Amino acid sequence: MEDVVEVSVDVPATRIWWSSWAGETGGELVGIAAGSYRVRVSERGRDEGQDGEFADGLVDAYLVQFWPAPAEPDAILRVGSQDAPYWHREWGSRR
């Protein structure tokens, strides 16, 4: 994976929904009980995804992993794309 970040989240005791960036797909996130979690998002093809935003077929891919853990500061574990520094600088830390 080119880019990897981790954040802490508190999952409420209600149903959780996920959605793709533009809302084309989504659904209920099942198997995640209420509690404190660490979430790791790994990505590959980010620059190609930005360049080929309207391309047919898969250009970039993301892996989202959850595990029970106490809250910790957000962490940037790996930066390999040219696009990631912008997002880390402009949107990276919760304000």
C-alpha positions as CSV (number, residue, x, y, z in Angstrom):
1,M,0.0,0.0,0.0
2,E,1.2,3.5,-0.8
3,D,-0.6,5.5,1.9
4,V,-1.6,4.3,5.4
5,V,-3.2,6.3,8.2
6,E,-4.8,5.3,11.6
7,V,-7.4,7.1,13.7
8,S,-9.4,6.3,16.8
9,V,-13.2,6.3,16.7
10,D,-16.0,5.6,19.1
11,V,-18.7,3.5,17.6
12,P,-22.2,4.3,19.0
13,A,-24.7,1.6,20.0
14,T,-26.7,2.3,16.9
15,R,-26.6,1.0,13.3
16,I,-23.6,2.3,11.3
17,W,-23.7,3.0,7.6
18,W,-20.9,3.4,5.0
19,S,-20.9,5.0,1.6
20,S,-18.5,5.3,-1.3
21,W,-17.1,8.8,-1.9
22,A,-19.8,9.8,-4.4
23,G,-22.5,7.7,-2.8
24,E,-22.9,5.2,-5.6
25,T,-22.6,2.2,-3.2
26,G,-23.1,1.8,0.5
27,G,-24.9,-0.2,3.2
28,E,-24.9,-1.1,6.8
29,L,-21.5,-1.9,8.5
30,V,-22.2,-5.2,10.2
31,G,-20.0,-7.0,12.8
32,I,-18.8,-3.9,14.6
33,A,-20.2,-3.6,18.1
34,A,-20.4,-0.4,20.1
35,G,-17.1,0.7,21.6
36,S,-13.7,2.3,21.1
37,Y,-11.8,1.2,17.9
38,R,-8.6,2.0,16.0
39,V,-9.2,2.3,12.2
40,R,-6.5,1.8,9.7
41,V,-7.1,3.0,6.1
42,S,-4.6,1.7,3.5
43,E,-4.6,2.9,-0.1
44,R,-3.0,2.1,-3.4
45,G,-3.3,3.9,-6.8
46,R,-4.2,7.3,-5.2
47,D,-2.4,9.4,-7.8
48,E,-3.8,7.3,-10.6
49,G,-7.3,7.6,-9.1
50,Q,-7.0,11.4,-9.0
51,D,-5.7,11.5,-12.6
52,G,-8.3,8.9,-13.8
53,E,-11.3,10.1,-11.7
54,F,-13.8,9.3,-14.5
55,A,-12.0,6.3,-15.9
56,D,-13.9,3.1,-16.5
57,G,-12.9,0.3,-14.2
58,L,-10.9,0.2,-11.0
59,V,-8.1,2.7,-10.7
60,D,-7.5,3.0,-6.9
61,A,-8.3,0.7,-4.0
62,Y,-8.8,1.1,-0.3
63,L,-8.6,-1.3,2.7
64,V,-10.3,-0.3,5.9
65,Q,-9.6,-2.3,9.1
66,F,-11.2,-2.0,12.5
67,W,-10.0,-3.4,15.9
68,P,-10.9,-2.7,19.5
69,A,-8.5,-0.3,21.1
70,P,-8.4,2.7,23.4
71,A,-8.2,6.2,21.8
72,E,-4.7,7.3,20.5
73,P,-3.6,10.3,18.5
74,D,-4.2,10.1,14.7
75,A,-1.1,8.7,12.9
76,I,0.2,8.9,9.4
77,L,2.1,5.6,8.9
78,R,3.1,5.8,5.3
79,V,3.0,8.4,2.5
80,G,3.8,7.2,-1.0
81,S,1.5,9.1,-3.2
82,Q,1.9,12.7,-4.4
83,D,-1.7,13.4,-3.5
84,A,-1.5,12.5,0.2
85,P,0.5,15.4,1.5
86,Y,-2.2,17.9,0.4
87,W,-4.9,16.0,2.3
88,H,-2.7,15.6,5.4
89,R,-2.0,19.3,5.4
90,E,-5.5,20.6,4.6
91,W,-7.7,18.0,6.2
92,G,-5.5,15.6,8.2
93,S,-6.0,16.5,11.8
94,R,-9.4,16.9,13.3
95,R,-9.9,20.5,14.1
